[in-house]
């Protein structure tokens, strides 16, 4: 049975990212949607490639049992929701390493003479929910809009996911409780599930 896969990348349970995770779970449960969670920190996922692991790259193979487990979960997903902070205008290393190690040739894509052909076409949508110290306008217009231009319209598009959406809560360190609550309430109408 196809389900929503939540990929969560934050180490602290007291964070607003964790509040977003709990809120997303509640939204899915209220809509009777089945879901699975990959918590990269709880799993102690190692985002680094070893020389031995990289030697298998061209074959699309892995030595990491978590990579195999994550690929199985991706095969069961009809949509993905990624929840992560933005650190230094980018996703954290653990989430970048997830894409580096899990999205392998023959699993997530094939190399073609004209570029990459995505293979995860059974996943119809990806929603990236982030928090940032910087205001959202700064990330979009001043620092290069990395999340949309590179992560969504590059990486996630290249693995075959057509519908892509980015939701950010900017100015997290100066936000009020009221603004955070309004953001959580807005997620139900913004999620693509």
Backbone bond lengths (Angstrom), bond angles and torsions (degrees), N, CA, C in turn:
res aa  C-N    CA-C-N  psi(-1)  N-CA   C-N-CA  omega(-1)  CA-C   N-CA-C  phi
1 X - - - 1.455 - - 1.530 110.00 -
2 X 1.313 117.35 129.11 1.459 122.04 179.66 1.524 109.64 -72.44
3 X 1.338 115.18 146.24 1.452 120.37 -176.46 1.527 110.52 -149.32
4 X 1.326 115.38 174.09 1.461 121.17 174.99 1.520 108.52 -85.35
5 X 1.312 116.00 133.37 1.459 121.45 176.71 1.518 108.19 -109.06
6 X 1.332 115.97 120.90 1.459 122.07 176.24 1.527 107.46 -97.12
7 X 1.321 115.93 126.44 1.462 121.30 175.89 1.523 106.07 -111.76
8 X 1.326 115.75 113.63 1.462 122.26 -171.05 1.518 109.78 -112.22
9 X 1.344 115.66 130.34 1.466 120.34 -175.68 1.526 110.91 -133.77
10 X 1.328 115.98 74.29 1.473 120.49 172.86 1.523 108.79 -151.43
11 X 1.338 117.81 134.53 1.465 119.73 -174.43 1.528 115.87 -83.66
12 X 1.338 118.50 -13.49 1.463 120.67 -169.03 1.524 111.54 -112.80
13 X 1.340 116.22 120.42 1.471 120.86 -177.80 1.531 113.15 -69.57
14 X 1.333 117.69 -16.70 1.464 120.89 178.10 1.517 113.33 -89.64
15 X 1.320 117.39 6.72 1.470 121.30 -175.75 1.528 111.25 -81.05
16 X 1.330 115.58 163.17 1.463 120.30 173.19 1.522 110.07 -68.23
17 X 1.329 117.94 -28.92 1.466 120.75 174.67 1.525 110.16 -59.11
18 X 1.325 116.79 -39.23 1.469 119.99 178.50 1.524 110.28 -67.27
19 X 1.335 117.01 -38.17 1.473 120.10 176.02 1.530 110.06 -62.78
20 X 1.332 117.04 -38.05 1.467 120.94 176.50 1.526 109.63 -63.15
21 X 1.336 116.82 -44.89 1.469 120.98 178.51 1.525 111.09 -56.18
22 X 1.316 116.92 -49.87 1.469 121.27 -179.30 1.529 110.13 -61.58
23 X 1.320 116.96 -41.22 1.461 121.22 179.33 1.530 111.26 -63.91
24 X 1.333 117.46 -43.34 1.466 121.33 178.61 1.530 110.38 -62.79
25 X 1.319 116.87 -42.02 1.465 120.86 177.14 1.532 109.87 -59.21
26 X 1.338 116.60 -45.69 1.469 120.66 179.52 1.525 111.74 -62.01
27 X 1.332 117.36 -39.99 1.468 121.15 178.39 1.528 109.71 -62.12
28 X 1.340 116.30 -47.21 1.468 119.98 -179.21 1.526 111.23 -62.82
29 X 1.346 116.83 -43.32 1.463 120.01 179.87 1.531 111.52 -65.10
30 X 1.337 117.10 -39.14 1.468 120.52 178.63 1.522 111.94 -65.59
31 X 1.337 116.92 -26.26 1.471 121.32 178.30 1.530 111.45 -95.31
32 X 1.339 116.78 8.04 1.465 122.30 -178.04 1.524 112.95 54.68
33 X 1.332 116.03 38.42 1.462 122.01 177.66 1.528 108.48 -96.49
34 X 1.309 116.09 133.38 1.466 118.29 176.52 1.526 108.51 -79.96
35 X 1.329 115.42 149.45 1.455 120.54 -176.86 1.525 110.33 -150.65
36 X 1.288 114.56 162.49 1.466 124.09 175.46 1.523 105.81 -135.17
37 X 1.325 117.23 150.71 1.460 121.62 -179.93 1.525 109.79 -120.88
38 X 1.309 115.58 131.91 1.467 122.01 165.83 1.524 105.42 -106.82
39 X 1.324 117.16 114.02 1.462 122.56 176.47 1.527 106.76 -106.33
40 X 1.317 116.17 100.73 1.462 121.15 -171.28 1.525 112.72 -61.14
41 X 1.331 117.68 -35.72 1.471 119.87 -179.99 1.526 111.61 -75.68
42 X 1.324 117.47 -43.11 1.475 120.28 177.55 1.528 109.94 -61.12
43 X 1.346 116.53 -38.82 1.469 120.82 178.83 1.528 112.97 -73.22
44 X 1.336 116.72 -9.40 1.471 121.84 -176.01 1.537 110.36 55.68
45 X 1.325 114.97 42.62 1.460 121.50 179.60 1.527 110.13 -63.95
46 X 1.317 116.49 130.79 1.461 122.15 176.68 1.524 108.30 -95.22
47 X 1.331 118.24 111.21 1.464 120.50 -175.59 1.531 113.89 -79.20
48 X 1.324 116.86 -4.16 1.468 119.82 -175.37 1.526 111.77 -85.74
49 X 1.325 114.82 143.19 1.456 121.16 170.35 1.524 108.18 -84.07
50 X 1.325 116.38 134.25 1.464 120.40 168.37 1.521 107.82 -92.48
51 X 1.318 117.01 166.39 1.470 120.61 177.60 1.526 109.97 -61.09
52 X 1.342 116.45 -38.55 1.472 120.80 -179.03 1.538 110.92 -67.27
53 X 1.315 116.06 -40.79 1.468 120.52 178.90 1.531 110.52 -67.51
54 X 1.311 116.19 -43.12 1.462 120.23 -179.13 1.525 112.15 -65.83
55 X 1.328 116.99 -28.78 1.473 120.86 177.91 1.528 111.40 -62.86
56 X 1.335 117.67 -21.95 1.467 122.31 179.62 1.528 113.03 -93.51
57 X 1.324 116.19 -0.27 1.465 121.63 -173.02 1.523 112.94 -54.51
58 X 1.317 117.26 -49.38 1.466 119.86 -174.99 1.525 112.64 -66.69
59 X 1.333 116.91 -18.58 1.465 120.95 178.46 1.531 112.04 -93.72
60 X 1.332 116.82 -6.86 1.459 120.66 -178.23 1.519 112.88 71.86
61 X 1.330 116.97 22.90 1.467 121.25 -177.41 1.523 110.94 -103.18
62 X 1.334 115.20 170.39 1.452 120.63 -177.68 1.521 110.95 -146.26
63 X 1.322 115.47 156.66 1.464 122.46 171.50 1.530 110.82 -105.50
64 X 1.322 116.42 -7.68 1.460 122.04 -174.20 1.533 109.91 -92.76
65 X 1.347 118.39 114.16 1.477 120.01 -179.55 1.531 113.25 -61.84
66 X 1.336 117.97 -27.81 1.465 119.55 177.25 1.523 111.01 -66.36
67 X 1.332 117.28 -35.36 1.458 120.51 178.25 1.530 109.76 -61.23
68 X 1.320 116.74 -44.29 1.471 121.04 178.19 1.528 110.19 -61.68
69 X 1.316 116.41 -44.77 1.476 121.47 179.77 1.530 110.41 -62.30
70 X 1.328 117.29 -44.25 1.463 120.93 179.95 1.532 111.04 -65.14
71 X 1.317 117.09 -39.27 1.470 119.75 178.14 1.524 110.94 -63.56
72 X 1.326 117.47 -38.75 1.467 120.53 176.79 1.527 110.75 -61.69
73 X 1.335 116.27 -41.47 1.466 120.06 179.16 1.527 111.33 -67.15
74 X 1.315 116.93 -37.65 1.460 120.14 176.94 1.530 111.26 -65.06
75 X 1.320 116.91 -36.25 1.465 120.72 177.75 1.526 112.21 -65.14
76 X 1.327 117.24 -23.80 1.464 122.41 179.84 1.524 112.64 -92.74
77 X 1.336 117.55 -1.04 1.465 121.39 -172.91 1.523 111.89 -94.76
78 X 1.334 114.67 140.93 1.463 120.75 171.41 1.528 110.41 -104.37
79 X 1.330 116.49 -18.91 1.463 121.90 174.97 1.525 107.82 -151.00
80 X 1.327 115.14 154.96 1.465 119.19 175.38 1.521 109.42 -126.92
81 X 1.319 114.10 146.12 1.460 121.97 174.21 1.519 106.36 -125.60
82 X 1.327 116.41 120.38 1.454 121.30 178.36 1.524 107.99 -104.42
83 X 1.334 116.64 129.39 1.466 121.56 -179.94 1.520 107.11 -121.12
84 X 1.338 115.86 122.64 1.457 119.93 -171.16 1.520 110.69 -160.27
85 X 1.332 117.25 150.86 1.463 118.68 167.72 1.524 109.63 -77.71
86 X 1.311 115.94 166.09 1.459 121.65 167.79 1.522 105.80 -107.24
87 X 1.312 115.22 121.47 1.461 121.21 177.64 1.521 108.38 -116.63
88 X 1.319 116.75 124.35 1.465 122.02 -178.52 1.524 111.30 52.63
89 X 1.338 115.66 47.96 1.473 123.84 174.42 1.522 113.95 66.00
90 X 1.318 118.12 20.84 1.462 121.81 -174.06 1.533 109.50 -150.01
91 X 1.315 116.07 168.82 1.458 120.28 175.16 1.536 108.64 -74.96
92 X 1.330 118.46 154.77 1.464 120.78 178.62 1.531 112.03 -64.23
93 X 1.320 115.48 155.28 1.470 121.78 -177.81 1.524 112.24 -56.11
94 X 1.333 117.52 -35.88 1.467 119.73 -177.88 1.537 111.17 -64.94
95 X 1.332 117.52 -35.49 1.466 120.36 178.20 1.528 110.68 -76.72
96 X 1.324 117.35 -39.00 1.468 120.37 175.13 1.527 109.53 -60.79
97 X 1.336 117.04 -42.77 1.461 121.21 178.54 1.518 112.66 -64.78
98 X 1.339 116.96 -31.67 1.466 120.71 174.84 1.522 109.31 -58.76
99 X 1.319 117.31 -47.12 1.466 120.38 179.43 1.529 110.82 -68.96
100 X 1.315 117.80 -39.59 1.469 120.63 178.56 1.527 111.56 -59.33
101 X 1.338 116.43 -46.48 1.472 120.31 -171.25 1.529 114.23 -90.81
102 X 1.314 118.06 -31.19 1.464 121.00 -173.92 1.527 111.85 -90.14
103 X 1.314 117.38 -37.70 1.465 121.44 -176.00 1.529 110.03 -84.52
104 X 1.315 114.77 73.07 1.462 121.90 -173.55 1.526 112.29 -89.41
105 X 1.344 113.84 160.52 1.463 120.29 171.46 1.524 108.47 -57.85
106 X 1.279 115.70 146.84 1.465 126.73 -178.43 1.533 112.37 72.94
107 X 1.320 118.12 -15.60 1.462 120.74 174.75 1.529 110.07 -102.64
108 X 1.327 116.92 -57.96 1.464 121.08 -175.55 1.522 113.21 -99.67
109 X 1.315 117.01 -20.95 1.461 119.14 -178.03 1.524 110.99 -161.55
110 X 1.334 114.21 163.71 1.460 122.71 171.49 1.516 107.63 -124.08
111 X 1.317 116.34 140.27 1.460 120.10 174.32 1.517 109.04 -81.66
112 X 1.320 115.30 131.89 1.468 122.86 178.76 1.525 108.33 -124.22
113 X 1.325 117.94 160.61 1.471 119.78 178.88 1.531 113.19 -56.73
114 X 1.334 116.50 -28.40 1.463 120.23 -178.95 1.527 113.20 -96.90
115 X 1.325 117.67 4.73 1.468 120.75 179.86 1.509 111.32 136.77
116 X 1.328 115.74 -143.06 1.458 121.92 -174.55 1.526 109.89 -111.03
117 X 1.328 115.90 137.29 1.468 121.45 173.57 1.524 107.54 -108.14
118 X 1.322 117.20 118.38 1.455 122.19 179.84 1.512 112.06 -71.39
119 X 1.332 115.83 141.60 1.462 121.52 -178.28 1.528 113.61 -111.05
120 X 1.306 118.18 -7.23 1.473 120.51 -177.53 1.533 110.48 -92.95
121 X 1.320 116.15 46.74 1.462 121.20 -175.99 1.528 113.77 -73.64
122 X 1.321 118.01 -12.01 1.466 119.40 176.30 1.529 111.10 -77.11
123 X 1.317 116.90 -11.56 1.471 120.90 172.45 1.525 106.23 -89.20
124 X 1.331 116.82 109.89 1.463 120.30 -172.33 1.517 114.10 -82.88
125 X 1.356 118.26 -19.62 1.463 118.32 -178.75 1.522 111.35 -154.32
126 X 1.329 113.64 152.10 1.467 121.65 174.65 1.520 107.80 -132.11
127 X 1.314 115.73 126.12 1.460 121.86 174.45 1.517 107.62 -115.16
128 X 1.326 116.02 125.30 1.458 122.08 177.88 1.522 107.14 -106.31
129 X 1.340 115.89 118.81 1.463 121.15 178.22 1.519 107.17 -111.67
130 X 1.336 115.39 121.87 1.464 120.12 -176.74 1.524 110.83 -128.53
131 X 1.330 113.74 163.68 1.454 121.74 169.67 1.523 106.83 -126.01
132 X 1.313 115.23 150.81 1.468 118.74 -179.08 1.517 110.76 -149.23
133 X 1.319 115.09 149.94 1.456 120.42 171.60 1.522 109.31 -68.89
134 X 1.321 116.47 -41.99 1.468 121.44 178.05 1.519 110.24 -69.35
135 X 1.331 117.08 147.96 1.467 119.23 172.86 1.531 110.13 -64.52
136 X 1.308 116.96 152.34 1.463 121.79 -178.59 1.525 110.96 -58.85
137 X 1.339 118.13 -40.16 1.469 120.60 179.65 1.525 110.86 -59.70
138 X 1.336 117.36 -36.02 1.466 120.33 179.14 1.534 110.29 -64.96
139 X 1.331 116.16 -44.74 1.468 119.84 179.34 1.526 111.24 -62.35
140 X 1.331 116.73 -39.49 1.472 120.82 -177.29 1.520 113.14 -74.45
141 X 1.337 116.85 -44.11 1.463 119.43 -167.88 1.526 114.81 -108.01
142 X 1.317 118.96 -20.12 1.459 120.60 -176.79 1.530 112.15 -108.15
143 X 1.325 117.30 -44.88 1.476 119.56 -173.14 1.529 114.08 -94.29
144 X 1.315 118.51 10.50 1.459 120.59 171.34 1.513 116.87 101.57
145 X 1.345 118.11 -1.05 1.468 121.66 176.62 1.530 112.27 53.74
146 X 1.332 116.17 47.49 1.462 122.26 -176.28 1.527 111.82 -56.06
147 X 1.326 117.63 -46.04 1.463 119.66 -174.02 1.525 110.72 -58.98
148 X 1.329 117.45 -45.25 1.469 119.04 -178.83 1.527 111.73 -77.45
149 X 1.323 117.61 -49.29 1.467 120.63 -172.44 1.526 113.00 -70.72
150 X 1.316 117.14 -43.87 1.472 119.77 -174.26 1.523 111.88 -98.63
151 X 1.331 117.29 -52.00 1.459 120.22 -172.85 1.533 111.30 -71.97
152 X 1.344 117.29 -52.57 1.469 120.07 -178.48 1.529 112.67 -76.86
153 X 1.333 116.68 -54.26 1.464 120.33 -173.27 1.527 112.85 -86.65
154 X 1.313 116.84 -2.55 1.455 121.73 172.99 1.514 109.36 -109.81
155 X 1.307 116.10 -84.94 1.464 122.49 -173.09 1.526 113.28 -55.41
156 X 1.323 117.46 -56.31 1.468 120.22 -174.27 1.528 111.20 -68.86
157 X 1.317 117.23 -35.96 1.466 120.31 175.43 1.530 110.69 -64.60
158 X 1.329 116.73 -41.12 1.467 120.75 -176.62 1.524 113.38 -65.86
159 X 1.329 117.89 -24.01 1.467 118.65 178.45 1.531 111.79 -87.78
160 X 1.346 116.60 1.65 1.459 120.19 170.58 1.511 116.91 106.57
161 X 1.331 118.16 8.07 1.467 120.63 -178.60 1.523 108.72 -92.30
162 X 1.333 115.98 118.43 1.466 120.72 -172.88 1.536 113.71 -81.54
163 X 1.322 118.09 -46.53 1.476 121.03 -177.90 1.522 108.79 -91.23
164 X 1.353 115.02 121.96 1.454 120.27 -176.25 1.527 109.13 -134.99
165 X 1.322 115.69 138.54 1.456 120.70 -174.64 1.527 108.95 -142.78
166 X 1.335 116.13 139.11 1.467 121.17 176.87 1.519 108.85 -121.00
167 X 1.327 115.81 128.36 1.464 123.65 177.05 1.523 106.85 -123.59
168 X 1.320 117.84 121.39 1.471 120.73 -178.49 1.522 110.98 -123.90
169 X 1.323 114.96 141.08 1.458 120.82 169.57 1.519 106.37 -106.73
170 X 1.325 116.02 100.08 1.458 121.46 -178.41 1.514 111.92 -87.48
171 X 1.339 115.28 161.35 1.466 121.02 178.99 1.514 113.12 66.57
172 X 1.322 116.21 35.22 1.471 120.66 -174.25 1.532 112.42 -58.20
173 X 1.318 117.96 -38.46 1.472 119.75 -174.67 1.527 112.83 -72.65
174 X 1.328 118.03 -19.81 1.463 120.37 178.58 1.528 112.25 -111.98
175 X 1.325 116.40 10.06 1.470 119.88 -176.41 1.526 111.40 -76.53
176 X 1.320 114.86 161.04 1.458 121.18 176.16 1.532 109.53 -100.51
177 X 1.299 115.20 163.19 1.463 120.45 176.76 1.530 110.42 -59.72
178 X 1.320 116.74 -38.60 1.465 121.64 -179.51 1.535 110.99 -63.39
179 X 1.337 116.76 -42.97 1.472 120.06 179.25 1.521 111.09 -65.77
180 X 1.328 116.64 -38.90 1.470 119.24 178.81 1.524 110.57 -66.23
181 X 1.326 117.32 -40.50 1.470 120.67 178.65 1.530 111.24 -65.17
182 X 1.331 117.08 -39.98 1.469 120.53 177.58 1.529 110.63 -63.29
183 X 1.323 116.74 -40.02 1.462 120.44 178.42 1.529 110.39 -62.19
184 X 1.332 116.43 -45.80 1.474 119.69 179.33 1.525 111.06 -60.15
185 X 1.323 117.14 -41.68 1.470 120.70 179.42 1.528 111.24 -65.10
186 X 1.334 116.76 -32.75 1.478 120.08 -177.17 1.530 112.49 -73.77
187 X 1.305 117.86 -16.95 1.465 120.18 -174.78 1.529 113.48 -63.82
188 X 1.320 116.87 -33.78 1.463 119.51 -177.25 1.528 112.06 -58.16
189 X 1.332 117.49 -41.22 1.463 120.16 -179.37 1.527 112.34 -82.50
190 X 1.335 117.71 -17.56 1.464 120.64 -177.42 1.523 113.96 -92.02
191 X 1.319 117.04 -21.51 1.462 119.63 -176.59 1.519 111.59 -68.90
192 X 1.332 116.05 138.61 1.463 121.79 174.77 1.532 107.23 -103.81
193 X 1.343 115.45 93.99 1.475 118.37 -178.77 1.519 110.38 -127.81
